[in-house]
Amino acid sequence: MIGYPIWWGIAAWPVDTFVEANDFNGKTVIPFCTSSSSGLDESGELLAEKANSGNWLEGHRFSSNPSDSDINNWTDSLK
Ligand SMILES: Cc1cc2nc3c(=O)[nH]c(=O)nc-3n(C[C@H](O)[C@H](O)[C@H](O)COP(=O)(O)O)c2cc1C
C-alpha cells in the first residue's frame, strides 16, 4: 500500500519521487489517501503511470484524521 495526502486534487508531489525511484514489478500496489474533501479521483492512476511498474489496484480515500475503525474496516475488506 502507498498512502499520501491529497494536495491540489492529486497525490502530494513528494510521493511522485518515491514511486519513480522504486521498482514495483511483481508487486500489487493499493493506493490510499487522506484529504479534507477531495476524492481519490485519478491520483492512483497518475502514480501508477509515474511508477510504470506494478499491478495497481483501485484505492481508497479517508478523511483527514480517520478513526482506527475507518482504517480497520478498509484493511479488513481487503483480506
Ligand atoms: C498544499 C496542500 C494542498 C492541499 N490540497 C487539498 C485538496 O486539493 N483537496 C483536499 O481535499 N485537501 C487538500 N489538502 C488537505 C490535505 O489533503 C489534508 O491536510 C491531509 O490529507 C491530512 O493529512 P496530513 O495530516 O498528513 O496533512 C491540502 C493540503 C495541503 C498542505
The ligand as a Tripos MOL2 file, in Angstrom:
@<TRIPOS>MOLECULE
LIG
   31    33     1     0     0
SMALL
NO_CHARGES

@<TRIPOS>ATOM
      1 C1         -0.5260   22.0890   -0.0820 C.3       1 LIG1
      2 C2         -1.8090   21.4090    0.3200 C.ar      1 LIG1
      3 C3         -2.7830   21.2140   -0.6520 C.ar      1 LIG1
      4 C4         -3.9930   20.5580   -0.3080 C.ar      1 LIG1
      5 N1         -4.9230   20.3250   -1.2910 N.ar      1 LIG1
      6 C5         -6.0650   19.6780   -0.9670 C.ar      1 LIG1
      7 C6         -7.0500   19.4090   -1.9810 C.ar      1 LIG1
      8 O1         -6.9210   19.7550   -3.1540 O.2       1 LIG1
      9 N2         -8.1790   18.7440   -1.5900 N.ar      1 LIG1
     10 C7         -8.4040   18.3520   -0.2930 C.ar      1 LIG1
     11 O2         -9.4440   17.7640   -0.0210 O.2       1 LIG1
     12 N3         -7.4690   18.5590    0.6730 N.ar      1 LIG1
     13 C8         -6.3140   19.2130    0.3610 C.ar      1 LIG1
     14 N4         -5.3730   19.4390    1.3500 N.ar      1 LIG1
     15 C9         -5.6170   18.9160    2.6940 C.3       1 LIG1
     16 C10        -4.8250   17.6200    2.9030 C.3       1 LIG1
     17 O3         -5.2370   16.6120    1.9840 O.3       1 LIG1
     18 C11        -5.0180   17.1130    4.3610 C.3       1 LIG1
     19 O4         -4.4710   18.0640    5.2040 O.3       1 LIG1
     20 C12        -4.2990   15.8260    4.5470 C.3       1 LIG1
     21 O5         -4.9290   14.7850    3.8380 O.3       1 LIG1
     22 C13        -4.2590   15.4270    6.0210 C.3       1 LIG1
     23 O6         -3.1060   14.6720    6.1490 O.3       1 LIG1
     24 P1         -1.8480   15.2390    6.9540 P.3       1 LIG1
     25 O7         -2.2820   15.2570    8.3750 O.co2     1 LIG1
     26 O8         -0.7780   14.2460    6.6600 O.co2     1 LIG1
     27 O9         -1.5930   16.6260    6.3950 O.co2     1 LIG1
     28 C14        -4.1960   20.1020    1.0250 C.ar      1 LIG1
     29 C15        -3.1910   20.3180    1.9780 C.ar      1 LIG1
     30 C16        -2.0130   20.9520    1.6360 C.ar      1 LIG1
     31 C17        -0.9450   21.1580    2.6890 C.3       1 LIG1
@<TRIPOS>BOND
     1     1     2 1
     2     2     3 ar
     3     2    30 ar
     4     3     4 ar
     5     4     5 ar
     6     4    28 ar
     7     5     6 ar
     8     6     7 ar
     9     6    13 1
    10     7     8 2
    11     7     9 ar
    12     9    10 ar
    13    10    11 2
    14    10    12 ar
    15    12    13 ar
    16    13    14 ar
    17    14    15 1
    18    14    28 ar
    19    15    16 1
    20    16    17 1
    21    16    18 1
    22    18    19 1
    23    18    20 1
    24    20    21 1
    25    20    22 1
    26    22    23 1
    27    23    24 1
    28    24    25 2
    29    24    26 1
    30    24    27 1
    31    28    29 ar
    32    29    30 ar
    33    30    31 1
@<TRIPOS>SUBSTRUCTURE
     1 LIG1         1 GROUP 0 **** ****
